[in-house]
Amino acid sequence: MKYPTVTNIINGHPAAANGAMLDIFNPQNGDKISEVPLSTASEVEAAVKAAGEAFPDWAARTIKDRVQVFFRYRSLLEKYADDLANLVSEENGKTFDEGMAEVLKSIELTEFACSLPQLVPGDVQEVSRGVECRSEVRPLGVVASITPFNFPNMVPNWTIPNAIALGNAMILKPSEQVPLSAIRLAELLADAGLPDGIFNVVNGGQEVVEAICDHPGITAVSFVGSTRVAKLVYVRATAHFKRALCLGGAKNHLIVLPDANVEMTASNVTASMSGCAGQRCMAASAMVAVGDVDAIIEKICEEARKIEPGKNLGAVISSAARERIEKYITEAEAAGAKVLVDGRGAVVEGKENGYYVGPTVIDHVTPEMKIASEEVFGPVLAIIRSDTVDGAIEIENSSNYGNAAAVFTQSGGMARYVAEKASAGMIGVNIGVPVPREPFSFGGWNESRFGVGDITGASSIGFWTKMKKITVKWNPAARTNWMS
């Protein structure tokens, strides 16, 4: 194995687990690179105990003191950016450039956390003569974050900097398929001066997730993953009276109008479809072609053929994922859709055991096909035809998901019309991946999100804190009124 066996991190130290071991493979070549423990509820108990003991001292510090750790953490992310990007590439299968994009986004997320002292100073107002009201945000206690395989570096940093800078102690449960980046982040946080016990990593699968949802010592849970599991986590966590914010899957529709710029649209749609091998909840998985946009479709196919597995297209996470993605393509073709660019059976020379699916473009998909409504999570673009903009919006609105949508047009009025009508939390105009930049927050609608608020940006502050209101009267000479 290239890397040592993964351990948990509890109270600042490596900790063995009682469960079985799971092999970790590099999706690019199928090589075993490490193994990870499938921890049990007892490891969650140990992590909660350590976090609970460390929390009071950390919460008692000023926020200006706490964010100093994240100024140093940001510098370490920058210092080791190449190594971190390579690690993402090895355990997830992304290209190096895609791994680097994750690290750069993590730096941006950490910079936002460093600005929190300016965002949560509290409010003070004299509400009546001699009577002052003040509000303060306080941390919740021990919180947990459950993260997916597709962004091993970035998604943990959606929650780590904000939750901890705001005074909480955290338990991270990374995907058991990509645990290496999480351990490295724990090491960097320790190097940045984070006290022992404030950040703990417990590796594992379903048992660990259930233990996190059930444990009375954990006050809040965030989750990112599939909609099916997001629902289960949300229901189980809230049944134990925890706060929960659970982000699920997506079926993002890109509505392309006849007046769209051909070059810009084709490059954006293709990049959105194929980036990170389509394994992201912001990927363009369905394009709604309005009217005659055949020239744009031809250009998309031309751009897609420039994407080569193993060069500018990474691997998917596993052989099972590859089989599932190819099954969607085959079923759509059998149902009457036309495969314009076929990525099935992709093999990379020298990496014959890797898990690759080439870029795939499928035209004449109909709304009742599975590929039109279900999350494929691969580099596949399904094109659905519509005669009108309202018809395209109806197709978008009919999706159970609501993560993102985009419109490609040169008409400002039409762009605004689609942006207002689309049922999604994040909208792009001539942008294939409309991820908000900090301080704007990340979060969708409908069955792409369960819970209140968003997971990043200013919206996340309310999730990780509770409000204390203090009313004060010091002036005995003030006129007595209903407040006193």
QUIQUI-V93864 format. One record per pair of residues at least 4 apart in sequence whose C-alpha atoms are under 7 Angstrom apart, sorted by the first residue. I is the first residue (numbers start at 0). J is the second residue. If there is no record, write none. Layout:
i = [I | I]
j = [J | J]
This chain:
i = [0 | 0 | 0 | 1 | 1 | 2 | 2 | 3 | 4 | 4 | 4 | 5 | 5 | 5 | 6 | 6 | 6 | 6 | 6 | 7 | 7 | 7 | 7 | 7 | 7 | 8 | 8 | 8 | 8 | 8 | 8 | 9 | 9 | 9 | 9 | 9 | 9 | 9 | 10 | 10 | 10 | 10 | 11 | 11 | 16 | 16 | 16 | 17 | 17 | 18 | 18 | 18 | 18 | 19 | 19 | 20 | 20 | 20 | 20 | 21 | 21 | 21 | 21 | 22 | 22 | 22 | 22 | 23 | 23 | 23 | 23 | 23 | 24 | 24 | 24 | 24 | 24 | 25 | 25 | 25 | 25 | 25 | 25 | 25 | 25 | 26 | 26 | 26 | 26 | 26 | 26 | 26 | 26 | 26 | 27 | 27 | 27 | 27 | 27 | 28 | 28 | 28 | 28 | 29 | 29 | 35 | 36 | 36 | 37 | 37 | 37 | 38 | 38 | 38 | 38 | 38 | 39 | 39 | 39 | 40 | 40 | 40 | 40 | 41 | 42 | 42 | 43 | 43 | 43 | 43 | 43 | 44 | 45 | 46 | 46 | 46 | 47 | 47 | 48 | 49 | 49 | 50 | 50 | 50 | 50 | 50 | 50 | 51 | 53 | 53 | 53 | 54 | 54 | 54 | 54 | 54 | 55 | 56 | 57 | 58 | 58 | 58 | 60 | 60 | 61 | 62 | 62 | 62 | 62 | 63 | 63 | 65 | 66 | 66 | 66 | 67 | 68 | 68 | 68 | 68 | 69 | 69 | 69 | 69 | 70 | 70 | 71 | 71 | 72 | 72 | 72 | 72 | 73 | 73 | 73 | 74 | 75 | 75 | 76 | 76 | 79 | 80 | 80 | 80 | 81 | 81 | 82 | 83 | 83 | 84 | 84 | 84 | 84 | 84 | 85 | 85 | 85 | 86 | 86 | 87 | 87 | 87 | 87 | 87 | 87 | 88 | 88 | 88 | 88 | 88 | 90 | 91 | 91 | 91 | 91 | 92 | 92 | 92 | 92 | 93 | 93 | 93 | 93 | 93 | 94 | 94 | 94 | 94 | 95 | 96 | 97 | 97 | 98 | 99 | 100 | 101 | 101 | 101 | 102 | 102 | 102 | 103 | 104 | 104 | 105 | 105 | 105 | 106 | 107 | 108 | 108 | 108 | 108 | 109 | 109 | 110 | 111 | 111 | 111 | 112 | 112 | 112 | 114 | 115 | 116 | 119 | 121 | 121 | 121 | 122 | 122 | 123 | 123 | 123 | 123 | 124 | 124 | 124 | 125 | 125 | 125 | 126 | 126 | 126 | 128 | 129 | 129 | 129 | 129 | 130 | 130 | 131 | 131 | 131 | 132 | 132 | 132 | 133 | 133 | 133 | 134 | 134 | 134 | 134 | 135 | 135 | 135 | 136 | 136 | 136 | 136 | 137 | 137 | 137 | 137 | 138 | 138 | 138 | 138 | 138 | 138 | 139 | 139 | 139 | 139 | 139 | 140 | 140 | 140 | 141 | 141 | 141 | 141 | 141 | 141 | 142 | 142 | 142 | 142 | 142 | 142 | 142 | 142 | 143 | 143 | 143 | 143 | 143 | 143 | 143 | 144 | 144 | 144 | 144 | 144 | 144 | 145 | 145 | 145 | 145 | 145 | 145 | 146 | 146 | 146 | 146 | 146 | 146 | 146 | 146 | 147 | 147 | 147 | 147 | 148 | 148 | 148 | 149 | 149 | 150 | 151 | 151 | 151 | 151 | 152 | 152 | 153 | 155 | 156 | 157 | 157 | 158 | 159 | 160 | 161 | 162 | 162 | 162 | 163 | 163 | 163 | 168 | 168 | 169 | 169 | 169 | 170 | 170 | 170 | 170 | 171 | 171 | 171 | 172 | 172 | 172 | 173 | 173 | 173 | 174 | 175 | 175 | 175 | 178 | 179 | 180 | 181 | 182 | 183 | 184 | 185 | 186 | 187 | 188 | 188 | 189 | 203 | 204 | 205 | 206 | 207 | 208 | 209 | 210 | 212 | 212 | 212 | 213 | 213 | 218 | 218 | 219 | 219 | 219 | 220 | 220 | 220 | 221 | 221 | 221 | 222 | 222 | 222 | 222 | 223 | 223 | 223 | 224 | 224 | 224 | 224 | 224 | 225 | 225 | 225 | 226 | 226 | 226 | 226 | 226 | 227 | 228 | 229 | 229 | 229 | 229 | 230 | 231 | 232 | 233 | 233 | 233 | 233 | 234 | 235 | 236 | 236 | 236 | 237 | 237 | 237 | 243 | 244 | 244 | 244 | 245 | 245 | 245 | 246 | 246 | 246 | 247 | 247 | 247 | 248 | 248 | 248 | 249 | 249 | 249 | 249 | 249 | 249 | 250 | 250 | 250 | 250 | 250 | 250 | 251 | 251 | 251 | 251 | 251 | 251 | 251 | 251 | 252 | 252 | 252 | 252 | 252 | 252 | 252 | 252 | 253 | 253 | 253 | 253 | 253 | 253 | 253 | 254 | 254 | 254 | 254 | 254 | 254 | 254 | 255 | 255 | 255 | 255 | 255 | 255 | 255 | 256 | 256 | 256 | 256 | 257 | 257 | 257 | 257 | 258 | 258 | 259 | 259 | 259 | 259 | 260 | 261 | 261 | 262 | 263 | 264 | 264 | 264 | 265 | 265 | 265 | 265 | 266 | 266 | 266 | 267 | 267 | 267 | 268 | 268 | 268 | 269 | 269 | 269 | 269 | 270 | 271 | 271 | 271 | 271 | 272 | 272 | 272 | 272 | 272 | 272 | 272 | 273 | 273 | 273 | 275 | 275 | 276 | 276 | 276 | 276 | 276 | 276 | 277 | 277 | 277 | 277 | 278 | 278 | 279 | 281 | 281 | 282 | 283 | 283 | 284 | 284 | 284 | 285 | 285 | 285 | 285 | 286 | 286 | 286 | 286 | 287 | 287 | 287 | 287 | 287 | 288 | 288 | 288 | 288 | 288 | 289 | 289 | 289 | 289 | 289 | 289 | 290 | 290 | 290 | 292 | 293 | 294 | 295 | 296 | 297 | 298 | 299 | 300 | 300 | 300 | 301 | 303 | 306 | 306 | 306 | 307 | 307 | 308 | 308 | 308 | 308 | 308 | 309 | 309 | 314 | 314 | 314 | 315 | 315 | 315 | 315 | 316 | 316 | 317 | 317 | 318 | 318 | 319 | 320 | 321 | 321 | 321 | 321 | 322 | 323 | 324 | 324 | 324 | 325 | 325 | 326 | 327 | 327 | 328 | 329 | 330 | 331 | 331 | 331 | 331 | 332 | 332 | 332 | 336 | 336 | 336 | 336 | 337 | 337 | 337 | 338 | 338 | 338 | 339 | 339 | 339 | 340 | 340 | 340 | 341 | 341 | 341 | 342 | 342 | 342 | 342 | 343 | 343 | 344 | 345 | 345 | 345 | 346 | 346 | 347 | 357 | 358 | 358 | 359 | 359 | 359 | 360 | 360 | 360 | 361 | 361 | 361 | 362 | 362 | 362 | 363 | 363 | 363 | 364 | 364 | 364 | 364 | 364 | 365 | 365 | 366 | 367 | 369 | 370 | 371 | 372 | 385 | 385 | 386 | 387 | 388 | 389 | 390 | 391 | 392 | 392 | 392 | 393 | 395 | 396 | 396 | 399 | 399 | 400 | 400 | 400 | 401 | 401 | 401 | 401 | 401 | 401 | 401 | 401 | 402 | 402 | 402 | 402 | 402 | 402 | 402 | 403 | 403 | 403 | 403 | 403 | 404 | 404 | 404 | 404 | 404 | 405 | 405 | 405 | 405 | 405 | 405 | 406 | 406 | 406 | 406 | 406 | 407 | 407 | 408 | 408 | 410 | 411 | 412 | 413 | 414 | 414 | 415 | 416 | 417 | 418 | 423 | 423 | 424 | 424 | 424 | 425 | 425 | 426 | 427 | 427 | 434 | 435 | 435 | 435 | 437 | 438 | 438 | 439 | 439 | 440 | 440 | 440 | 440 | 440 | 440 | 441 | 441 | 441 | 442 | 442 | 442 | 443 | 443 | 444 | 452 | 452 | 453 | 453 | 454 | 455 | 459 | 460 | 461 | 479]
j = [31 | 32 | 33 | 32 | 33 | 32 | 33 | 33 | 33 | 34 | 35 | 34 | 35 | 36 | 13 | 14 | 15 | 35 | 36 | 13 | 14 | 15 | 200 | 201 | 202 | 12 | 13 | 14 | 199 | 200 | 201 | 13 | 14 | 46 | 49 | 196 | 199 | 200 | 49 | 195 | 196 | 199 | 195 | 196 | 36 | 38 | 42 | 38 | 39 | 36 | 37 | 38 | 39 | 36 | 37 | 34 | 35 | 36 | 37 | 34 | 35 | 36 | 37 | 31 | 33 | 34 | 35 | 31 | 32 | 33 | 34 | 176 | 29 | 30 | 31 | 32 | 90 | 29 | 30 | 31 | 32 | 89 | 90 | 91 | 92 | 90 | 91 | 92 | 314 | 315 | 316 | 317 | 353 | 354 | 92 | 314 | 350 | 353 | 354 | 350 | 351 | 352 | 353 | 352 | 353 | 175 | 202 | 203 | 202 | 203 | 204 | 42 | 201 | 202 | 203 | 207 | 43 | 206 | 207 | 44 | 206 | 207 | 210 | 45 | 46 | 201 | 47 | 201 | 207 | 210 | 211 | 48 | 49 | 50 | 170 | 199 | 51 | 216 | 52 | 53 | 196 | 54 | 141 | 168 | 169 | 196 | 197 | 141 | 57 | 196 | 197 | 58 | 140 | 167 | 168 | 197 | 59 | 60 | 166 | 138 | 166 | 167 | 64 | 65 | 65 | 66 | 116 | 164 | 165 | 67 | 116 | 164 | 70 | 113 | 164 | 71 | 72 | 191 | 192 | 193 | 73 | 109 | 113 | 160 | 74 | 113 | 75 | 191 | 76 | 187 | 188 | 191 | 77 | 106 | 109 | 78 | 79 | 187 | 80 | 106 | 83 | 84 | 99 | 102 | 85 | 99 | 86 | 87 | 102 | 88 | 95 | 98 | 99 | 102 | 89 | 95 | 98 | 90 | 180 | 91 | 93 | 98 | 151 | 152 | 180 | 92 | 93 | 94 | 95 | 98 | 177 | 148 | 149 | 177 | 316 | 313 | 314 | 315 | 316 | 97 | 98 | 275 | 313 | 314 | 98 | 311 | 312 | 313 | 99 | 100 | 101 | 275 | 102 | 103 | 104 | 105 | 152 | 153 | 106 | 152 | 153 | 107 | 108 | 153 | 109 | 153 | 156 | 110 | 111 | 112 | 156 | 157 | 437 | 113 | 160 | 114 | 115 | 437 | 438 | 160 | 161 | 164 | 118 | 119 | 120 | 136 | 134 | 135 | 136 | 133 | 134 | 131 | 132 | 133 | 134 | 131 | 132 | 133 | 130 | 131 | 132 | 130 | 131 | 132 | 477 | 472 | 473 | 474 | 477 | 471 | 472 | 470 | 471 | 472 | 469 | 470 | 471 | 468 | 469 | 470 | 466 | 467 | 468 | 469 | 466 | 467 | 468 | 464 | 465 | 466 | 467 | 464 | 465 | 466 | 467 | 165 | 166 | 167 | 463 | 464 | 465 | 167 | 218 | 463 | 464 | 465 | 167 | 168 | 218 | 167 | 168 | 169 | 216 | 217 | 218 | 167 | 168 | 169 | 170 | 217 | 218 | 219 | 220 | 169 | 170 | 171 | 217 | 219 | 220 | 221 | 170 | 171 | 172 | 220 | 221 | 222 | 171 | 172 | 173 | 221 | 222 | 223 | 154 | 155 | 172 | 173 | 174 | 222 | 223 | 224 | 173 | 174 | 223 | 224 | 174 | 176 | 177 | 278 | 279 | 154 | 155 | 177 | 180 | 181 | 156 | 180 | 157 | 159 | 160 | 454 | 455 | 162 | 163 | 164 | 165 | 166 | 167 | 463 | 167 | 168 | 169 | 197 | 198 | 197 | 198 | 199 | 198 | 199 | 200 | 201 | 199 | 200 | 201 | 200 | 201 | 202 | 178 | 181 | 202 | 178 | 202 | 203 | 204 | 182 | 183 | 184 | 185 | 186 | 187 | 188 | 189 | 190 | 191 | 192 | 193 | 193 | 207 | 208 | 209 | 210 | 211 | 212 | 213 | 214 | 232 | 235 | 236 | 236 | 239 | 241 | 242 | 241 | 242 | 243 | 242 | 243 | 244 | 243 | 244 | 245 | 229 | 244 | 245 | 246 | 245 | 246 | 247 | 228 | 229 | 246 | 247 | 248 | 229 | 247 | 248 | 230 | 247 | 248 | 446 | 447 | 231 | 232 | 233 | 245 | 246 | 247 | 234 | 235 | 236 | 237 | 243 | 245 | 449 | 238 | 239 | 240 | 241 | 243 | 241 | 242 | 243 | 450 | 449 | 450 | 451 | 448 | 449 | 450 | 447 | 448 | 449 | 446 | 447 | 448 | 280 | 374 | 447 | 280 | 374 | 400 | 401 | 402 | 447 | 284 | 285 | 372 | 373 | 374 | 400 | 281 | 282 | 283 | 284 | 285 | 402 | 403 | 404 | 283 | 284 | 285 | 286 | 287 | 395 | 404 | 405 | 283 | 285 | 286 | 287 | 404 | 405 | 406 | 286 | 287 | 288 | 391 | 405 | 406 | 407 | 259 | 287 | 288 | 289 | 406 | 407 | 408 | 288 | 289 | 407 | 408 | 289 | 290 | 291 | 292 | 408 | 409 | 264 | 407 | 408 | 409 | 264 | 265 | 295 | 266 | 267 | 268 | 407 | 429 | 269 | 295 | 298 | 299 | 270 | 299 | 302 | 271 | 430 | 431 | 272 | 283 | 431 | 273 | 299 | 302 | 303 | 274 | 282 | 283 | 431 | 432 | 277 | 282 | 283 | 284 | 378 | 379 | 380 | 277 | 358 | 378 | 279 | 313 | 312 | 313 | 314 | 315 | 377 | 378 | 282 | 376 | 377 | 378 | 376 | 377 | 376 | 403 | 432 | 432 | 380 | 431 | 379 | 380 | 381 | 371 | 380 | 381 | 382 | 380 | 381 | 382 | 383 | 382 | 383 | 384 | 385 | 391 | 292 | 382 | 383 | 384 | 385 | 384 | 385 | 386 | 387 | 388 | 391 | 385 | 386 | 387 | 296 | 297 | 298 | 299 | 300 | 301 | 302 | 303 | 304 | 340 | 360 | 305 | 358 | 311 | 312 | 358 | 311 | 312 | 312 | 313 | 347 | 355 | 357 | 313 | 347 | 353 | 354 | 355 | 320 | 321 | 354 | 355 | 320 | 354 | 321 | 354 | 322 | 354 | 323 | 324 | 325 | 354 | 355 | 356 | 326 | 327 | 328 | 375 | 377 | 329 | 343 | 330 | 331 | 370 | 332 | 333 | 334 | 335 | 336 | 368 | 370 | 336 | 337 | 338 | 361 | 362 | 363 | 364 | 361 | 362 | 363 | 360 | 361 | 362 | 360 | 361 | 362 | 358 | 359 | 360 | 358 | 359 | 360 | 356 | 357 | 358 | 359 | 356 | 357 | 356 | 355 | 356 | 357 | 351 | 355 | 351 | 378 | 378 | 379 | 378 | 379 | 380 | 379 | 380 | 381 | 380 | 381 | 382 | 381 | 382 | 383 | 382 | 383 | 384 | 368 | 371 | 381 | 382 | 383 | 371 | 383 | 371 | 371 | 373 | 375 | 381 | 398 | 390 | 391 | 390 | 391 | 392 | 393 | 394 | 395 | 396 | 420 | 421 | 397 | 421 | 421 | 422 | 445 | 446 | 445 | 446 | 447 | 422 | 423 | 424 | 443 | 444 | 445 | 446 | 447 | 423 | 424 | 425 | 442 | 443 | 444 | 447 | 423 | 424 | 425 | 426 | 443 | 421 | 423 | 425 | 426 | 427 | 426 | 427 | 428 | 429 | 430 | 431 | 414 | 417 | 427 | 428 | 429 | 428 | 429 | 414 | 429 | 414 | 415 | 416 | 417 | 418 | 428 | 419 | 420 | 421 | 426 | 443 | 444 | 442 | 443 | 444 | 433 | 443 | 433 | 431 | 433 | 441 | 439 | 440 | 441 | 456 | 456 | 457 | 456 | 457 | 453 | 454 | 455 | 456 | 457 | 458 | 453 | 454 | 455 | 448 | 453 | 454 | 447 | 448 | 448 | 458 | 459 | 458 | 459 | 459 | 459 | 463 | 464 | 465 | 483]
